[in-house]
């Protein structure tokens, strides 16, 4: 009886492992098929910066060859950042510092939608609008 029970556990474990591997492969294919690739050459983009705390609003159109938003923002000296294992973490924009004590942080939006990745993975696209907004509260 116990031998049957152990065999059942082994079969369930193998089936579970196969399903897990299959899900990982499917997720990898979905990620790679939906990921945007950078485009070489010049692009015209709009950068907006907002901070209610500082009563500040800014908008400017830029021409850039940068492939990723993080590179553009650094090249133009727009942001201050800490380098982490996950990429740049924005600490300031145009000299306005985020502050842990007030729980302020810089939000990034692309064409009116919250970015789902960090600035180092946001592909710069011609005609796009990028908003950096100081938010308060986690």
Backbone as numpy.savetxt, mean C-alpha at the origin, in Angstrom:
# Nx Ny Nz CAx CAy CAz Cx Cy Cz
-9.27 -51.46 16.01 -10.09 -50.27 16.01 -9.22 -49.00 16.01
-8.19 -49.00 16.84 -7.33 -47.83 16.94 -6.56 -47.59 15.65
-6.21 -48.68 14.94 -5.49 -48.56 13.69 -6.34 -47.84 12.65
-7.64 -48.12 12.62 -8.56 -47.47 11.71 -8.65 -45.98 12.01
-8.69 -45.64 13.29 -8.80 -44.24 13.72 -7.55 -43.45 13.32
-6.37 -44.04 13.49 -5.11 -43.39 13.09 -5.05 -43.21 11.59
-5.50 -44.19 10.83 -5.50 -44.09 9.37 -6.42 -42.96 8.92
-7.55 -42.84 9.57 -8.51 -41.77 9.25 -7.88 -40.40 9.50
-7.17 -40.25 10.61 -6.52 -38.99 10.95 -5.45 -38.64 9.92
-4.71 -39.65 9.48 -3.66 -39.41 8.48 -4.28 -38.96 7.16
-5.35 -39.63 6.73 -6.02 -39.26 5.48 -6.57 -37.84 5.58
-7.19 -37.49 6.69 -7.73 -36.14 6.89 -6.60 -35.12 6.87
-5.48 -35.44 7.48 -4.32 -34.54 7.48 -3.77 -34.32 6.08
-3.67 -35.39 5.30 -3.17 -35.28 3.93 -4.12 -34.45 3.07
-5.42 -34.72 3.18 -6.42 -33.96 2.42 -6.35 -32.47 2.81
-6.23 -32.20 4.10 -6.13 -30.82 4.57 -4.90 -30.12 4.01
-3.77 -30.81 3.98 -2.53 -30.24 3.44 -2.65 -29.96 1.94
-3.27 -30.88 1.21 -3.46 -30.68 -0.24 -4.37 -29.48 -0.49
-5.45 -29.36 0.27 -6.36 -28.23 0.12 -5.63 -26.92 0.43
-4.83 -26.89 1.47 -4.08 -25.69 1.84 -3.11 -25.28 0.74
-2.38 -26.24 0.18 -1.44 -25.95 -0.90 -2.21 -25.42 -2.12
-3.34 -26.05 -2.45 -4.14 -25.61 -3.59 -4.63 -24.17 -3.39
-5.08 -23.83 -2.20 -5.53 -22.47 -1.91 -4.38 -21.46 -2.05
-3.21 -21.83 -1.59 -2.04 -20.94 -1.71 -1.70 -20.69 -3.18
-1.74 -21.73 -3.99 -1.43 -21.59 -5.42 -2.47 -20.70 -6.09
-3.74 -20.91 -5.78 -4.82 -20.09 -6.36 -4.64 -18.64 -5.96
-4.36 -18.37 -4.68 -4.17 -17.00 -4.21 -2.98 -16.34 -4.90
-1.90 -17.08 -5.14 -0.73 -16.56 -5.82 -1.09 -16.15 -7.24
-1.86 -17.00 -7.95 -2.27 -16.67 -9.32 -3.18 -15.46 -9.35
-4.12 -15.36 -8.42 -5.02 -14.21 -8.36 -4.23 -12.94 -8.09
-3.32 -12.98 -7.14 -2.49 -11.82 -6.81 -1.71 -11.35 -8.04
-1.05 -12.27 -8.71 -0.23 -11.91 -9.87 -1.06 -11.44 -11.06
-2.26 -11.94 -11.21 -3.08 -11.53 -12.35 -3.73 -10.17 -12.13
-3.92 -9.75 -10.88 -4.55 -8.46 -10.61 -3.55 -7.36 -10.28
-2.31 -7.71 -10.10 -1.27 -6.75 -9.74 -0.93 -5.86 -10.94
-0.86 -4.58 -10.70 -0.52 -3.64 -11.76 0.98 -3.59 -11.95
1.39 -3.56 -13.19 2.80 -3.45 -13.53 3.12 -1.98 -13.82
4.29 -1.50 -13.39 4.66 -0.11 -13.67 4.84 0.13 -15.16
4.52 1.35 -15.58 4.64 1.74 -16.98 5.81 2.71 -17.10
6.70 2.42 -18.05 7.84 3.31 -18.31 7.36 4.61 -18.93
8.15 5.66 -18.76 7.87 6.91 -19.43 7.17 7.93 -18.56
6.95 9.09 -19.15 6.37 10.21 -18.42 4.88 10.04 -18.15
4.50 10.53 -17.00 3.11 10.49 -16.57 2.76 11.83 -15.94
1.53 12.24 -16.10 1.03 13.45 -15.46 0.10 13.01 -14.34
0.43 13.41 -13.10 -0.37 13.02 -11.94 -0.71 14.25 -11.11
-1.75 14.12 -10.31 -2.14 15.19 -9.40 -1.88 14.72 -7.98
-1.19 15.56 -7.21 -0.96 15.28 -5.80 -1.75 16.27 -4.97
-2.51 15.74 -4.03 -3.25 16.57 -3.08 -2.74 16.24 -1.68
-2.66 17.27 -0.85 -2.27 17.10 0.55 -3.29 17.84 1.40
-3.81 17.16 2.44 -4.79 17.80 3.33 -4.44 17.51 4.78
-4.59 18.54 5.59 -4.42 18.38 7.03 -5.36 19.36 7.73
-6.43 18.83 8.29 -7.34 19.70 9.05 -6.64 20.27 10.27
-5.79 19.45 10.89 -5.07 19.89 12.09 -4.28 21.16 11.81
-3.67 21.22 10.62 -2.81 22.34 10.27 -3.53 23.35 9.38
-4.83 23.17 9.17 -5.61 24.04 8.27 -4.89 24.21 6.93
-4.54 23.06 6.34 -3.70 23.08 5.14 -4.33 22.25 4.03
-4.31 22.78 2.83 -4.78 22.07 1.65 -3.88 22.46 0.48
-3.48 21.47 -0.30 -2.52 21.69 -1.38 -2.89 20.78 -2.55
-2.76 21.29 -3.77 -2.96 20.47 -4.95 -2.02 20.95 -6.04
-1.34 20.00 -6.69 -0.44 20.36 -7.78 -0.34 19.20 -8.76
-0.23 19.54 -10.04 -0.02 18.55 -11.09 1.49 18.42 -11.31
1.96 17.19 -11.40 3.38 16.90 -11.61 3.54 16.04 -12.85
4.69 16.19 -13.48 5.12 15.29 -14.55 6.23 14.44 -13.95
6.14 13.12 -14.12 7.13 12.24 -13.51 7.37 11.00 -14.36
8.57 10.46 -14.22 8.92 9.16 -14.82 8.91 8.06 -13.76
8.63 8.43 -12.51 8.66 7.45 -11.41 7.65 6.34 -11.67
8.04 5.14 -11.30 7.14 3.99 -11.48 6.27 3.76 -10.26
6.79 4.10 -9.07 6.05 3.87 -7.83 5.90 5.18 -7.06
4.78 5.31 -6.36 4.47 6.55 -5.65 5.53 6.89 -4.61
6.02 5.91 -3.88 7.05 6.17 -2.87 8.29 6.82 -3.46
8.71 6.34 -4.61 9.89 6.92 -5.28 9.61 8.37 -5.69
8.42 8.62 -6.26 8.05 9.98 -6.66 8.06 10.92 -5.46
7.40 10.51 -4.37 7.30 11.37 -3.19 8.67 11.67 -2.59
9.57 10.69 -2.61 10.92 10.93 -2.09 11.72 11.82 -3.04
11.64 11.56 -4.35 12.38 12.36 -5.32 12.01 13.84 -5.25
10.74 14.12 -4.99 10.25 15.50 -4.92 10.40 16.10 -3.52
10.98 15.34 -2.59 11.15 15.78 -1.20 9.82 16.19 -0.56
8.78 15.44 -0.84 7.45 15.74 -0.31 7.25 15.07 1.04
7.85 13.91 1.23 7.61 13.16 2.47 8.89 12.98 3.27
8.67 12.80 4.59 9.67 12.28 5.48 9.19 10.86 5.81
10.09 9.95 6.00 9.65 8.56 6.22 10.67 7.78 7.02
10.20 6.69 7.59 11.07 5.70 8.20 11.08 4.51 7.26
12.24 3.93 7.04 12.34 2.71 6.23 12.09 1.52 7.13
11.18 0.66 6.72 10.87 -0.54 7.47 11.03 -1.74 6.55
10.90 -2.91 7.11 11.00 -4.12 6.28 9.84 -4.19 5.28
8.79 -3.40 5.50 7.63 -3.38 4.60 7.68 -2.22 3.62
8.70 -1.39 3.68 8.82 -0.24 2.80 8.79 1.05 3.59
8.56 2.16 2.88 8.53 3.48 3.53 7.27 3.63 4.38
7.47 4.17 5.58 6.36 4.53 6.46 6.39 6.05 6.56
5.34 6.71 6.04 5.31 8.17 5.98 5.18 8.75 7.38
6.13 9.63 7.75 6.09 10.28 9.05 5.74 11.76 8.95
6.00 12.33 7.75 5.65 13.74 7.54 5.41 13.98 6.06
4.60 15.00 5.79 4.33 15.43 4.42 4.48 16.94 4.40
5.33 17.41 3.50 5.62 18.84 3.36 5.90 19.48 4.72
6.64 18.77 5.55 7.06 19.27 6.85 6.07 19.09 7.98
4.87 18.63 7.69 3.86 18.41 8.74 4.02 17.00 9.29
4.42 16.92 10.54 4.72 15.64 11.18 3.47 14.96 11.74
3.40 13.65 11.56 2.41 12.85 12.28 2.90 12.75 13.73
1.97 12.58 14.66 2.32 12.61 16.07 1.65 11.45 16.79
2.46 10.55 17.35 1.90 9.38 18.05 1.04 9.77 19.24
1.41 10.84 19.94 0.65 11.25 21.12 -0.79 11.63 20.78
-1.00 12.25 19.62 -2.37 12.59 19.21 -2.95 11.54 18.27
-2.21 10.46 18.08 -2.61 9.36 17.21 -2.86 9.84 15.78
-1.98 10.68 15.26 -2.13 11.14 13.88 -1.25 10.30 12.96
-1.72 10.14 11.73 -1.02 9.32 10.74 -1.41 9.77 9.34
-0.60 9.43 8.35 -0.85 9.86 6.98 -1.56 8.76 6.19
-2.74 9.10 5.72 -3.55 8.22 4.89 -3.21 8.48 3.43
-3.24 7.43 2.61 -2.98 7.57 1.18 -4.22 7.09 0.42
-4.70 7.94 -0.48 -5.83 7.57 -1.33 -5.41 7.70 -2.79
-5.93 6.79 -3.60 -5.64 6.79 -5.04 -6.97 6.89 -5.77
-7.14 7.99 -6.49 -8.39 8.21 -7.24 -9.63 8.06 -6.35
-9.54 8.60 -5.14 -10.69 8.60 -4.23 -10.89 7.34 -3.42
-10.01 6.36 -3.56 -10.13 5.11 -2.80 -8.91 4.92 -1.92
-9.15 4.41 -0.71 -8.03 4.15 0.20 -7.06 3.15 -0.41
-5.78 3.44 -0.30 -4.76 2.53 -0.80 -4.76 1.27 0.05
-4.58 0.14 -0.60 -4.55 -1.13 0.11 -3.13 -1.66 0.28
-2.15 -0.88 -0.22 -0.75 -1.23 -0.06 0.01 0.02 0.39
1.27 -0.15 0.70 2.10 0.98 1.04 2.53 1.75 -0.20
3.08 2.94 -0.01 3.45 3.80 -1.14 4.49 3.16 -2.05
5.28 2.24 -1.55 6.30 1.61 -2.38 5.71 0.59 -3.35
4.45 0.24 -3.18 3.80 -0.72 -4.07 2.71 -0.08 -4.92
2.46 1.21 -4.73 1.44 1.90 -5.53 2.07 2.32 -6.85
1.56 1.76 -7.94 2.07 2.07 -9.28 1.56 3.44 -9.69
2.47 4.30 -10.14 2.10 5.64 -10.63 1.49 5.47 -12.02
0.25 5.98 -12.16 -0.45 5.87 -13.43 -0.81 7.25 -13.95
-0.68 7.44 -15.24 -0.99 8.70 -15.88 -2.43 9.11 -15.58
-2.62 10.36 -15.16 -3.94 10.90 -14.90 -4.50 10.61 -13.51
-3.76 9.87 -12.70 -4.25 9.53 -11.36 -4.12 10.69 -10.39
-4.97 10.66 -9.36 -4.96 11.65 -8.30 -4.58 10.93 -7.01
-3.53 11.41 -6.36 -3.04 10.82 -5.11 -3.24 11.83 -3.99
-3.95 11.41 -2.95 -4.23 12.26 -1.80 -3.50 11.75 -0.59
-2.72 12.61 0.05 -2.10 12.32 1.33 -2.83 13.17 2.36
-3.48 12.50 3.29 -4.31 13.22 4.26 -3.92 12.83 5.68
-3.70 13.84 6.51 -3.39 13.58 7.91 -4.67 13.21 8.64
-4.68 12.04 9.24 -5.84 11.55 9.99 -5.47 11.53 11.48
-6.46 11.74 12.31 -6.22 11.70 13.75 -7.11 10.64 14.36
-6.47 9.76 15.13 -7.16 8.63 15.77 -6.88 7.35 15.03
-6.57 6.33 15.80 -6.29 5.03 15.18 -7.58 4.47 14.75
